Amino acid sequence: MKLQVKNTITYAVLALCIINSGCNEFLDIYNPSANTIDFYNTKEGQERLILNLYSQYRSVFATGTLQYFGTDMYMACADDPTSAQFNGYNEDLSGLSDVISGYWSLLYKIVQESNILLNRCTPETAGSDYEEMIAEATFFRAMAYYYLVETFGKIPLLVEENTDITKTITVVTQEPESAIYDFIITELEKIKGMLPEVATVAGKLSDTAVKHFLGKLYLTRSYRSYTVSGDLTNAIGLFESVIASSHYKLLPRFADVFSEDNQNNEEIIWAIQYGSDKNFNGSGNAQHTLFGFNLTTLYPGMFALDQKEYSAMQRQYWVNPVVHEWFRYPEIDTRYAVTFKREFYINDITHPDYGKLGVYLPLWNDASGNDQGAVYYYPFKNPDNSYKWYPANPAMGWSTDCMPMCQKFKETKIDWNGKGTREDIVFRIADTYLLCAEAYLKDGQQGEAVKIVNEKILRRAVESDADYNTIKITNIGDLTLDRLLEERGCELFGEHDRWFDLKRTGTLLTRALSNPYVVRYDNLSDKHLVRPIPYSEKIKLEGLDQNPGYNN
């Protein structure tokens, strides 16, 4: 494979810019500025590179603008330029976006660090850890390329370390998506079996994680025009092998998966680690702050800053009200109660109504009008049947600015507005089940798909046989791809990658139309299946062409 790529990070810069990594026992601090590039010829230097690769994925999964906006589940609460571009797909979206350039640079930085490791790591330097280190670097490079190709389409494929620090490459070749998928699938196939089935330390990769992700790659390619015979069969086989694991399994209760005292449990295949030690926590895991509203500001004097009751939230990503309707039986679906907080009691001891129900949002399907005696009562819909749980935005005609808060990522052991410490789940076995069901559905095996969704996902979501008989899918034909995506939304709310799920399944252009901002700007088209190439890269590199339909 011919290499024509830009050396985006010179070695001198690389040695200086690798950040402190860490979260638990297998991560510790070092001072990269004291090292030279020769340091990465040693096992200690290569171990530091691996730690940095783990750390870099904190930032990848914190890029919510590209994961959540412009989808059927999440939307912006305002009309600022970034929200309009990524949530509304307005005409201003271009390669000039800092979000676009930052994401590109981050992923190619991961590629380059992986290449250094793969080039320099040898059995002589790594000893008995050689296979594990090679597998980790290969996995991280493949994942970076997955997000690059899904985000940008045709991209340069960097597969070797550029050892000549005096040369800056100025001419590139953009490889087609099919070539990128061929490469990353082949790479992951090579490392199957090189890691332990179960990670030896929380946060480390395992062979199970490799199989889960590889199955997802085969499934994704099966939707594309360049699909290869056997893609679906391979995907199903890999998902079934993960499901058959003697270690990873669904926990009995959905709530147990997200208990603060039960992190890195047997359902979680791989999670990015944070922690309470400020030396290792970086900017912290912000998931507990993302999907809610600023309760203490909207209702002054009523609510104290009490982290044990709710998190400090600033409306980063508003939940599209239609998502609540996907929980078809919210009164028995435990996922609904675990995911959303709907009752807020006045906890400011100076308030005359201390202890009283201050803000109440009923179950979405409760049209009784019973306000439970709350000071503020917000039913799901207005009298004209329009949604009420929208952010205050005069341009859209909305004024409520109140919705159920997401509480599944709740942090009670930190200070108010403090940095989040909990793990950030990337792969868990429930996701494997849903991907397996999707593969069976696409393969025409609807019965197998329904069996998985019913017996694994929905059965775990309720507490009794009677409730299961109510919630389960009884007609095989009712499990369409749209229904399966809604079940993914209920099960995996807030767990990243919704945009990529819609892109994979070919439903982005239809399902995003439930996002009122997408409808307002009325600009969504085929070109938005990829994002624009960063302008800052395009002007420096001959052969790096902008994606069709974008300016700059």
ZIQUI-V528762 format. One record per backbone hydrogen bond with DSSP energy under -0.5 kcal/mol. NH is the residue of the N-H (numbers start at 1). CO is the residue of the C=O. If there is no record, write none. Layout:
[[NH,CO] [NH,CO]]
This chain:
[[4,2] [8,6] [14,10] [15,11] [16,12] [16,13] [17,13] [18,14] [27,24] [32,30] [34,31] [35,32] [39,36] [40,37] [41,38] [42,39] [45,39] [46,42] [47,43] [48,44] [49,45] [50,46] [51,47] [52,48] [53,49] [54,50] [55,51] [56,52] [57,53] [57,54] [58,55] [59,55] [59,56] [60,56] [61,57] [62,59] [63,60] [64,62] [66,63] [67,63] [68,64] [69,64] [71,68] [71,74] [74,68] [75,318] [84,80] [85,81] [86,82] [87,83] [88,83] [90,84] [93,90] [95,551] [97,94] [101,97] [102,98] [103,99] [104,100] [105,101] [106,102] [107,103] [108,104] [109,105] [110,106] [111,107] [112,108] [113,109] [114,110] [115,111] [116,112] [117,113] [118,114] [119,115] [120,116] [121,117] [126,122] [127,123] [129,126] [130,127] [133,129] [134,130] [135,131] [136,132] [137,133] [138,134] [139,135] [140,136] [141,137] [142,138] [143,139] [144,140] [145,141] [146,142] [147,143] [148,144] [149,145] [150,146] [151,147] [152,148] [153,149] [155,175] [158,156] [159,157] [163,161] [165,163] [167,164] [169,167] [172,542] [173,4] [175,155] [175,173] [179,176] [180,176] [181,177] [182,178] [183,179] [184,180] [185,181] [186,182] [187,183] [188,184] [189,185] [190,186] [191,187] [192,188] [192,189] [194,191] [204,201] [207,196] [208,197] [210,206] [211,207] [212,208] [213,209] [214,210] [215,211] [216,212] [217,213] [218,214] [219,215] [220,216] [221,217] [222,218] [223,219] [223,220] [224,221] [227,224] [231,228] [234,230] [235,231] [236,232] [237,233] [238,234] [239,235] [240,236] [241,237] [242,238] [243,239] [244,240] [245,242] [249,266] [254,460] [256,253] [257,253] [257,254] [258,254] [258,255] [259,256] [262,259] [263,260] [265,262] [268,265] [269,267] [269,427] [270,427] [272,424] [278,276] [280,277] [281,277] [284,281] [285,420] [286,284] [289,286] [290,287] [292,290] [295,293] [298,294] [299,295] [300,297] [302,299] [303,299] [304,302] [306,304] [307,305] [309,306] [310,306] [313,311] [314,289] [316,289] [317,290] [318,75] [320,73] [320,318] [323,320] [324,321] [325,321] [325,322] [326,322] [326,323] [327,323] [327,324] [328,326] [330,327] [332,329] [333,329] [334,332] [334,461] [336,333] [337,333] [338,334] [339,335] [340,336] [341,405] [342,340] [344,359] [346,356] [347,302] [348,302] [349,347] [351,348] [354,351] [355,346] [356,353] [358,344] [358,356] [359,344] [360,376] [361,342] [362,360] [366,363] [367,365] [371,369] [374,371] [375,357] [376,358] [378,360] [382,386] [385,382] [388,380] [389,380] [390,388] [393,391] [393,398] [396,393] [397,393] [397,394] [398,393] [401,390] [402,390] [405,341] [406,291] [407,339] [408,339] [410,407] [412,410] [418,415] [424,272] [425,423] [426,270] [427,270] [429,267] [431,428] [432,428] [433,429] [434,430] [435,431] [436,432] [437,433] [438,434] [439,435] [440,436] [441,437] [442,438] [443,439] [444,441] [445,440] [446,444] [449,445] [450,446] [451,447] [452,448] [453,449] [454,450] [455,451] [456,452] [457,452] [458,453] [459,454] [460,456] [461,457] [462,458] [462,459] [468,464] [469,465] [470,466] [471,467] [472,468] [474,472] [476,474] [478,475] [479,476] [480,478] [484,480] [485,481] [486,482] [487,483] [488,484] [489,485] [490,486] [491,487] [492,488] [495,492] [499,67] [501,497] [502,498] [503,499] [504,500] [505,501] [506,502] [506,503] [507,502] [508,502] [510,507] [511,507] [512,508] [513,510] [514,511] [515,512] [516,514] [518,515] [519,515] [520,516] [521,517] [522,518] [523,518] [528,525] [529,526] [530,527] [531,151] [535,95] [536,95] [537,534] [538,534] [539,535] [540,537] [541,537] [542,170] [542,540] [544,541] [545,543] [550,547]]
